[in-house]
Amino acid sequence: MPNAGTSEAGESRAEPEGPPSGKNICVYLGGNLGREQRYIAEANALGRLMAAESIGLVYGGARVGLMGVLASAVLDHGGFVTGVVPKQLSYQELAHEGLSRLIEVATMHERKHLMQRLSQGCIALPGGFGTLEEIVEALCWSQKPLELHEKPCCFANIDGYYDHLFAFLDHATARGLLLPQNRALARQAPSAPDALRTIQAAWDEEEQAMLEAIKAYRS
């Protein structure tokens, strides 16, 4: 299994340059294919679009399931893919061998932290426990008053896959256990390409706000 010269601490010694845009999106999605052909099609569509937009993919490094479909789609269309894998042999055996950069870390906690550090936004496609846990943790880190990051997070709510989750979030908000401003952090879009556009729109809004702040400071 090749890797891009990673150290024992999981830091790359000779990393490829990265995506031309300098932007990466961390995508969480299933290690299984599921029973719906549309999930596969959406993963392929997202991969093609990310490559076309020169946005790098950061993900869990697997060659199997929807994870493998997405990574291969990005690579097949000339994009840049970073995989982050724990050192457990059982997981490494599932690692994608054609990645632009493969980084090994000691634990799952380190894996999630590094995936966040390398990315400027997060998307969740359909998945199971791991997908849900990872995107919710990213949302937790961004909520007030914690605010460990301000990276936009969006669910690709394909065919209503996450409808029940959003109903729960609305329920928690109505009961006063989830602040409305934190509920708003969980964006959704009806397709994977739309989720990417949602992330890009959030980037544009952030850039515009920064420009306006600079302009106000100088005036």
C-alpha atoms as one frame of an Amber mdcrd trajectory, in Angstrom:
protein
   0.000   0.000   0.000   1.702   3.230  -1.075   1.646   6.378   0.994   3.013
   9.844   0.393   5.962   9.601   2.751   4.139   9.924   6.028   5.893  10.025
   9.392   5.010   8.070  12.517   2.980  11.070  13.701   0.972  11.017  10.501
   2.605  14.147   9.009   3.706  13.936   5.404   7.411  14.392   4.671   6.987
  14.963   0.923   3.401  15.904   0.248   2.154  16.648  -3.254   1.348  20.292
  -3.826  -2.409  19.954  -3.379  -5.437  21.110  -5.377  -4.884  24.187  -7.571
  -7.633  26.123  -5.792  -6.028  25.569  -2.397  -9.461  24.460  -1.183 -10.388
  21.041   0.201 -13.745  19.664   1.255 -14.011  16.826   3.743 -16.692  14.398
   2.587 -18.237  11.814   4.895 -20.129   8.940   3.269 -20.811   5.248   3.460
 -18.231   2.494   3.383 -20.984   0.393   1.793 -22.650   1.028  -1.572 -26.190
   0.760  -0.249 -29.173  -0.434  -2.244 -29.925   2.770  -4.158 -28.202   3.312
  -7.493 -28.715   7.046  -7.123 -26.295   7.205  -4.191 -23.585   5.831  -6.470
 -24.532   8.272  -9.218 -24.447  11.194  -6.782 -21.009  10.204  -5.475 -19.761
  10.046  -9.051 -21.319  13.411  -9.889 -19.774  15.052  -6.844 -16.362  13.635
  -7.689 -16.505  14.907 -11.257 -17.594  18.360 -10.133 -14.948  18.654  -7.420
 -12.263  17.786  -9.962 -13.680  20.287 -12.462 -13.728  23.010  -9.807 -10.174
  22.110  -8.669 -11.422  21.424  -5.140  -9.553  18.692  -3.320 -11.267  15.809
  -1.573 -10.375  14.862   1.990 -11.973  11.607   3.133 -11.425   8.418   5.093
  -9.144   6.775   2.538 -11.134   3.637   1.666 -11.443   2.052  -1.755 -14.774
   0.383  -0.895 -18.386   1.530  -0.866 -19.490   5.047  -1.708 -16.159   6.244
  -0.317 -14.291   4.429  -3.062 -16.726   5.584  -5.739 -16.226   9.225  -4.806
 -12.433   9.057  -4.546 -12.111   7.236  -7.859 -14.389   9.749  -9.587 -12.235
  12.664  -8.405  -9.022  10.910  -9.450 -10.399   9.740 -12.802 -11.170  13.361
 -13.696  -7.780  14.719 -12.700  -8.610  15.873  -9.179  -6.648  15.740  -5.937
  -7.574  13.298  -3.165  -6.223  13.056   0.365  -7.059   9.945   2.355  -6.541
   9.729   6.103  -6.394   6.234   7.581  -5.726   4.798  11.047  -2.807   2.411
  11.386  -4.929  -0.612  12.269  -4.089  -3.257   9.694  -7.735  -4.254   9.303
  -8.546  -0.780   8.006  -5.383  -0.300   5.965  -6.309  -3.335   3.915  -9.299
  -1.332   2.672  -7.256   1.736   1.715  -7.441   3.154  -1.806  -4.113   2.609
  -3.544  -4.313   5.394  -6.132  -4.696   8.463  -3.933  -2.803  11.707  -4.450
  -1.852  11.640  -0.782  -2.396   8.992   1.891  -1.716   9.919   5.512  -1.532
   7.420   8.359  -2.499   8.379  11.901  -2.455   6.448  15.160  -6.102   6.708
  16.206  -9.573   7.450  14.890  -9.619  10.648  16.946  -6.464  11.879  15.226
  -7.988  10.933  11.909 -11.054  13.101  12.414  -9.015  16.027  13.705  -6.636
  15.924  10.739  -9.452  15.603   8.203 -10.972  18.746   9.681  -7.663  20.593
   9.746  -7.003  19.867   6.078 -10.413  21.027   4.848 -12.392  24.234   4.474
 -15.861  22.673   4.499 -17.736  19.413   5.081 -20.342  17.456   3.132 -22.241
  14.354   4.263 -23.593  11.963   1.658 -25.696   8.955   2.679 -23.937   6.747
   5.209 -24.265   5.017   8.559 -22.897   5.445  12.076 -19.500   6.757  10.987
 -20.878   9.306   8.543 -23.373  10.627  11.057 -20.898  10.745  13.924 -18.284
  12.614  11.900 -20.533  15.289  10.408 -22.272  15.871  13.742 -18.907  16.256
  15.460 -17.910  18.822  12.835 -21.146  20.683  13.564 -20.508  20.471  17.310
 -17.088  22.056  16.860 -18.609  24.977  14.959 -21.537  25.747  17.262 -21.685
  28.661  19.682 -20.148  29.195  22.164 -17.481  26.609  21.260 -16.706  27.892
  17.728 -13.554  25.864  17.153 -14.026  26.483  13.433 -16.349  28.311  11.031
 -16.267  25.794   8.192 -19.630  25.308   6.457 -21.256  21.876   6.753 -23.929
  20.555   4.390 -25.911  17.335   4.145 -26.638  15.998   0.664 -30.205  15.025
   1.522 -30.655  12.782  -1.491 -34.253  11.567  -1.874 -34.919  12.684   1.702
 -32.248  10.402   3.199 -31.701  12.773   6.129 -35.299  13.962   6.572 -35.694
  12.178   9.911 -32.463  13.713  11.190 -33.620  17.210  10.307 -36.989  16.526
  11.936 -35.107  15.608  15.105 -33.014  18.814  14.909 -36.202  20.847  14.573
 -37.669  18.931  17.519 -34.583  19.649  19.648 -34.744  23.320  18.686 -38.445
  23.555  19.528 -37.705  22.054  22.951 -35.003  24.623  23.601 -32.144  22.110
  23.621 -30.578  23.265  20.363 -30.059  26.974  19.833 -31.612  28.312  16.597
 -28.279  29.776  15.467 -26.668  26.368  15.912 -29.545  24.594  14.171 -28.863
  26.842  11.172 -25.326  25.449  10.911 -26.726  22.157   9.577 -27.308  23.092
   5.945 -28.918  20.729   3.477 -29.213  20.381  -0.289 -31.207  17.943  -2.442
 -28.182  16.527  -4.269 -24.438  16.149  -3.887 -23.613  18.788  -6.546 -26.055
  21.166  -4.840 -24.302  20.504  -1.531 -21.016  21.538  -3.138 -22.649  24.723
  -4.442 -23.951  25.412  -0.941 -20.430  25.155   0.464 -19.087  27.426  -2.275
 -21.828  29.988  -1.584 -20.875  29.970   2.098 -17.240  30.582   1.126 -18.307
  33.506  -1.059 -20.369  34.994   1.770 -17.441  34.684   4.176 -15.072  36.315
   1.697 -17.517  39.160   1.077 -17.943  39.717   4.813 -14.172  39.888   5.227
 -13.855  42.410   2.396 -16.596  44.565   3.895 -14.930  44.397   7.317 -11.613
  45.498   5.787 -13.335  48.306   3.920 -15.072  49.496   7.097 -11.801  49.367
   9.021 -10.016  51.501   6.429 -12.775  54.072   6.122
